[in-house]
Amino acid sequence: MKVGKDFDVVVMGGGVGGVAAARKLASVGLSVALVENRLVGGECHYWGCNPSKTLLRPIEVFNLAKSVPGVREAITGGELDVEAVFAKRDAIIERLSDQDRKASLWQAGVAVFHGFGRLSGERTVRVVCADDADAVLEARHAVVLATGTRPNVPEIPGLAQARPWTNRELTTMTRVPPRALVVGGGPVSVEFATILSGLGSAVTLLVRGACLLRNWEPEARELVAQSLRSKGVTIHFQTELSAVARPAPGGPVTATFHRQTIEVDEIVIAAGRRTNIEDIGLENVGLPGGGSVSVDDHLQAVGVTGDWLYALGDTTGRARLSHISTYHGHVVADIIAARAAGRELSEDELTARDSGSLAQVVFTEPQVASAGRTERQARAEGFAVRTRTACYPGTLSFLALFRDGFQGWAKLVIDAETNTLLGATFVGPEFSELVQAATLAIVAKVPVSLLRHAVAPHPTVNQVWDLLVAQDLEDDRPKAPESTQANRLTYQAL
């Protein structure tokens, strides 16, 4: 049976970005349909950021406690209660139920269609619903693509048959494998290695490249590698799986790489993501089906006329980060609402301004947080760059009050011509809380010479900024023309 329905906007995808867009559009009085074939709330809530950080937090707190005198003695010999950790995780992910989220959306005025959506023409989405009924949704103003990503599982002999874990199995695990092999060298893989080792697994990490966290500052990569090794994680660089075998379902797995074979209890694949744009009907609106959906800064699909097709978050390939998806959801809702009201937007009005200011945290021990560009990225883009780095505690000896063995590192990447921040990286305990200040400085283009006047209260970790901005004023002074400099030198000589 086919059911035809008209809406102002149809959102394809019920992750954090799609839900943010749908809620905001409904709040301004537009009729909205949200299409999702899995759980409303998306990968981040059920199988990504939220459960992984829930698993990481007890490990972090436990290790902090062991480094604080007085607390350390009280827990000597203790171990984490893994069942309690899992129970908290289950509560955070609502036991893989989206009933409350769907009810909340209905209450907000959003019509939720549980099924697979596919573009069938201009402003038209056909939904094959869970009950096998078809719904044809017509959008008066816009269709928003927010279909997200899925785990990439490499084609390696025997791997699929061995039923490897991806982020979905790891974040919802009900037992901790005694031995685990993690494949990948990015943020997800190092977080997974941290979770597994912290919960008691003997972890081996296979990295195809020559380093961890390839797109991060070199010092940050090395600090994370050192930390993982100190926790017993074995790391193999420039190594790839060549074969996998699991003779008995649920039994041990043998993995072959670099002319050696090891036996583990589970293989965890963290080898990137694939955008969910196959078979969503892009060819019916003149778009190619591979890669991602290219958008302009109004998040409008490039190559489609008529100001009606938009994409956000992971679907665009701009950044695979849940907070960027949410940001895109709010921005695209503002754009669609303005155009629905008959406003013609200027080129730079209501645009997504995430380029050059992306913030991200890797929740390893130590935490790694960054905003904007690395030094290498800034130089590759043609900026004249200078940097400032600091190691901690350094002269901030009071940082030792937070824990024994406090260790950290930070770096600012500065535009030498404008004296504004291009990027920042922080590595240390609880250093994720430092990154928003860097993001604000980058977005607002605050001169570095002004940042020293943003005085952090004592004693707080925010004083980490002090060593970075309390530099010689000569660094921030505008450079005088050569003739003026020569005159100044002559005057000083007299």
TADAPE-V516570 format. One record per residue. N is the residue number from 1. RES is the residue in three letters. OMEGA is omega in whole degrees, 0 to 359 (NA if undefined). Layout:
n | res | omega
N | RES | OMEGA
N | RES | OMEGA
This chain:
n | res | omega
1 | MET | 178
2 | LYS | 178
3 | VAL | 179
4 | GLY | 180
5 | LYS | 178
6 | ASP | 177
7 | PHE | 173
8 | ASP | 183
9 | VAL | 172
10 | VAL | 179
11 | VAL | 179
12 | MET | 180
13 | GLY | 185
14 | GLY | 172
15 | GLY | 185
16 | VAL | 180
17 | GLY | 179
18 | GLY | 180
19 | VAL | 179
20 | ALA | 179
21 | ALA | 183
22 | ALA | 181
23 | ARG | 183
24 | LYS | 178
25 | LEU | 179
26 | ALA | 183
27 | SER | 178
28 | VAL | 172
29 | GLY | 177
30 | LEU | 176
31 | SER | 190
32 | VAL | 171
33 | ALA | 177
34 | LEU | 182
35 | VAL | 179
36 | GLU | 182
37 | ASN | 175
38 | ARG | 180
39 | LEU | 176
40 | VAL | 187
41 | GLY | 169
42 | GLY | 185
43 | GLU | 184
44 | CYS | 186
45 | HIS | 188
46 | TYR | 188
47 | TRP | 185
48 | GLY | 189
49 | CYS | 188
50 | ASN | 179
51 | PRO | 181
52 | SER | 179
53 | LYS | 175
54 | THR | 177
55 | LEU | 182
56 | LEU | 188
57 | ARG | 179
58 | PRO | 178
59 | ILE | 180
60 | GLU | 181
61 | VAL | 180
62 | PHE | 180
63 | ASN | 175
64 | LEU | 181
65 | ALA | 181
66 | LYS | 180
67 | SER | 179
68 | VAL | 180
69 | PRO | 183
70 | GLY | 174
71 | VAL | 181
72 | ARG | 182
73 | GLU | 182
74 | ALA | 183
75 | ILE | 181
76 | THR | 179
77 | GLY | 180
78 | GLY | 177
79 | GLU | 176
80 | LEU | 172
81 | ASP | 187
82 | VAL | 179
83 | GLU | 177
84 | ALA | 176
85 | VAL | 179
86 | PHE | 180
87 | ALA | 177
88 | LYS | 177
89 | ARG | 181
90 | ASP | 179
91 | ALA | 181
92 | ILE | 182
93 | ILE | 175
94 | GLU | 178
95 | ARG | 178
96 | LEU | 174
97 | SER | 178
98 | ASP | 183
99 | GLN | 181
100 | ASP | 180
101 | ARG | 177
102 | LYS | 179
103 | ALA | 179
104 | SER | 178
105 | LEU | 177
106 | TRP | 180
107 | GLN | 179
108 | ALA | 178
109 | GLY | 180
110 | VAL | 176
111 | ALA | 183
112 | VAL | 177
113 | PHE | 181
114 | HIS | 181
115 | GLY | 182
116 | PHE | 181
117 | GLY | 180
118 | ARG | 176
119 | LEU | 178
120 | SER | 179
121 | GLY | 181
122 | GLU | 177
123 | ARG | 184
124 | THR | 178
125 | VAL | 176
126 | ARG | 183
127 | VAL | 170
128 | VAL | 188
129 | CYS | 183
130 | ALA | 180
131 | ASP | 178
132 | ASP | 173
133 | ALA | 177
134 | ASP | 173
135 | ALA | 176
136 | VAL | 184
137 | LEU | 178
138 | GLU | 181
139 | ALA | 179
140 | ARG | 185
141 | HIS | 189
142 | ALA | 167
143 | VAL | 180
144 | VAL | 178
145 | LEU | 180
146 | ALA | 191
147 | THR | 171
148 | GLY | 184
149 | THR | 175
150 | ARG | 181
151 | PRO | 174
152 | ASN | 178
153 | VAL | 183
154 | PRO | 177
155 | GLU | 181
156 | ILE | 182
157 | PRO | 176
158 | GLY | 186
159 | LEU | 182
160 | ALA | 181
161 | GLN | 180
162 | ALA | 179
163 | ARG | 181
164 | PRO | 172
165 | TRP | 166
166 | THR | 177
167 | ASN | 183
168 | ARG | 180
169 | GLU | 181
170 | LEU | 185
171 | THR | 179
172 | THR | 183
173 | MET | 177
174 | THR | 175
175 | ARG | 179
176 | VAL | 180
177 | PRO | 180
178 | PRO | 179
179 | ARG | 182
180 | ALA | 173
181 | LEU | 179
182 | VAL | 182
183 | VAL | 179
184 | GLY | 182
185 | GLY | 182
186 | GLY | 181
187 | PRO | 182
188 | VAL | 184
189 | SER | 181
190 | VAL | 173
191 | GLU | 179
192 | PHE | 177
193 | ALA | 178
194 | THR | 179
195 | ILE | 186
196 | LEU | 180
197 | SER | 179
198 | GLY | 179
199 | LEU | 172
200 | GLY | 179
201 | SER | 166
202 | ALA | 193
203 | VAL | 169
204 | THR | 183
205 | LEU | 177
206 | LEU | 183
207 | VAL | 182
208 | ARG | 182
209 | GLY | 184
210 | ALA | 182
211 | CYS | 170
212 | LEU | 171
213 | LEU | 189
214 | ARG | 185
215 | ASN | 181
216 | TRP | 179
217 | GLU | 183
218 | PRO | 181
219 | GLU | 179
220 | ALA | 178
221 | ARG | 185
222 | GLU | 179
223 | LEU | 178
224 | VAL | 179
225 | ALA | 179
226 | GLN | 182
227 | SER | 179
228 | LEU | 179
229 | ARG | 180
230 | SER | 178
231 | LYS | 176
232 | GLY | 180
233 | VAL | 175
234 | THR | 183
235 | ILE | 174
236 | HIS | 178
237 | PHE | 180
238 | GLN | 184
239 | THR | 178
240 | GLU | 173
241 | LEU | 175
242 | SER | 179
243 | ALA | 179
244 | VAL | 177
245 | ALA | 174
246 | ARG | 186
247 | PRO | 182
248 | ALA | 178
249 | PRO | 181
250 | GLY | 180
251 | GLY | 180
252 | PRO | 180
253 | VAL | 172
254 | THR | 181
255 | ALA | 181
256 | THR | 177
257 | PHE | 175
258 | HIS | 176
259 | ARG | 173
260 | GLN | 181
261 | THR | 175
262 | ILE | 177
263 | GLU | 178
264 | VAL | 179
265 | ASP | 176
266 | GLU | 170
267 | ILE | 180
268 | VAL | 182
269 | ILE | 175
270 | ALA | 188
271 | ALA | 176
272 | GLY | 185
273 | ARG | 175
274 | ARG | 182
275 | THR | 181
276 | ASN | 177
277 | ILE | 176
278 | GLU | 173
279 | ASP | 173
280 | ILE | 173
281 | GLY | 180
282 | LEU | 181
283 | GLU | 180
284 | ASN | 177
285 | VAL | 173
286 | GLY | 180
287 | LEU | 176
288 | PRO | 185
289 | GLY | 183
290 | GLY | 175
291 | GLY | 181
292 | SER | 180
293 | VAL | 180
294 | SER | 180
295 | VAL | 170
296 | ASP | 183
297 | ASP | 169
298 | HIS | 181
299 | LEU | 177
300 | GLN | 183
301 | ALA | 178
302 | VAL | 179
303 | GLY | 178
304 | VAL | 181
305 | THR | 173
306 | GLY | 176
307 | ASP | 182
308 | TRP | 183
309 | LEU | 182
310 | TYR | 174
311 | ALA | 183
312 | LEU | 172
313 | GLY | 183
314 | ASP | 184
315 | THR | 183
316 | THR | 184
317 | GLY | 181
318 | ARG | 177
319 | ALA | 179
320 | ARG | 182
321 | LEU | 185
322 | SER | 181
323 | HIS | 175
324 | ILE | 176
325 | SER | 178
326 | THR | 177
327 | TYR | 177
328 | HIS | 180
329 | GLY | 178
330 | HIS | 181
331 | VAL | 183
332 | VAL | 177
333 | ALA | 177
334 | ASP | 181
335 | ILE | 182
336 | ILE | 180
337 | ALA | 180
338 | ALA | 180
339 | ARG | 177
340 | ALA | 178
341 | ALA | 176
342 | GLY | 180
343 | ARG | 173
344 | GLU | 184
345 | LEU | 174
346 | SER | 186
347 | GLU | 184
348 | ASP | 180
349 | GLU | 179
350 | LEU | 181
351 | THR | 174
352 | ALA | 184
353 | ARG | 181
354 | ASP | 182
355 | SER | 177
356 | GLY | 182
357 | SER | 183
358 | LEU | 176
359 | ALA | 182
360 | GLN | 178
361 | VAL | 171
362 | VAL | 188
363 | PHE | 172
364 | THR | 171
365 | GLU | 5
366 | PRO | 174
367 | GLN | 176
368 | VAL | 182
369 | ALA | 179
370 | SER | 172
371 | ALA | 177
372 | GLY | 189
373 | ARG | 166
374 | THR | 178
375 | GLU | 181
376 | ARG | 179
377 | GLN | 180
378 | ALA | 179
379 | ARG | 179
380 | ALA | 179
381 | GLU | 173
382 | GLY | 179
383 | PHE | 167
384 | ALA | 194
385 | VAL | 162
386 | ARG | 185
387 | THR | 171
388 | ARG | 178
389 | THR | 178
390 | ALA | 173
391 | CYS | 186
392 | TYR | 12
393 | PRO | 183
394 | GLY | 179
395 | THR | 179
396 | LEU | 187
397 | SER | 181
398 | PHE | 179
399 | LEU | 178
400 | ALA | 179
401 | LEU | 181
402 | PHE | 180
403 | ARG | 171
404 | ASP | 177
405 | GLY | 179
406 | PHE | 180
407 | GLN | 179
408 | GLY | 181
409 | TRP | 179
410 | ALA | 182
411 | LYS | 171
412 | LEU | 174
413 | VAL | 191
414 | ILE | 172
415 | ASP | 185
416 | ALA | 182
417 | GLU | 183
418 | THR | 182
419 | ASN | 176
420 | THR | 186
421 | LEU | 174
422 | LEU | 182
423 | GLY | 178
424 | ALA | 176
425 | THR | 180
426 | PHE | 178
427 | VAL | 180
428 | GLY | 181
429 | PRO | 180
430 | GLU | 184
431 | PHE | 176
432 | SER | 182
433 | GLU | 181
434 | LEU | 194
435 | VAL | 182
436 | GLN | 177
437 | ALA | 177
438 | ALA | 179
439 | THR | 179
440 | LEU | 180
441 | ALA | 180
442 | ILE | 183
443 | VAL | 183
444 | ALA | 180
445 | LYS | 180
446 | VAL | 176
447 | PRO | 181
448 | VAL | 179
449 | SER | 177
450 | LEU | 185
451 | LEU | 180
452 | ARG | 179
453 | HIS | 172
454 | ALA | 191
455 | VAL | 179
456 | ALA | 179
457 | PRO | 180
458 | HIS | 353
459 | PRO | 178
460 | THR | 177
461 | VAL | 179
462 | ASN | 178
463 | GLN | 170
464 | VAL | 179
465 | TRP | 187
466 | ASP | 182
467 | LEU | 181
468 | LEU | 186
469 | VAL | 180
470 | ALA | 180
471 | GLN | 177
472 | ASP | 180
473 | LEU | 180
474 | GLU | 179
475 | ASP | 188
476 | ASP | 183
477 | ARG | 177
478 | PRO | 182
479 | LYS | 180
480 | ALA | 175
481 | PRO | 185
482 | GLU | 182
483 | SER | 179
484 | THR | 178
485 | GLN | 180
486 | ALA | 179
487 | ASN | 181
488 | ARG | 179
489 | LEU | 179
490 | THR | 181
491 | TYR | 180
492 | GLN | 180
493 | ALA | 177
494 | LEU | NA
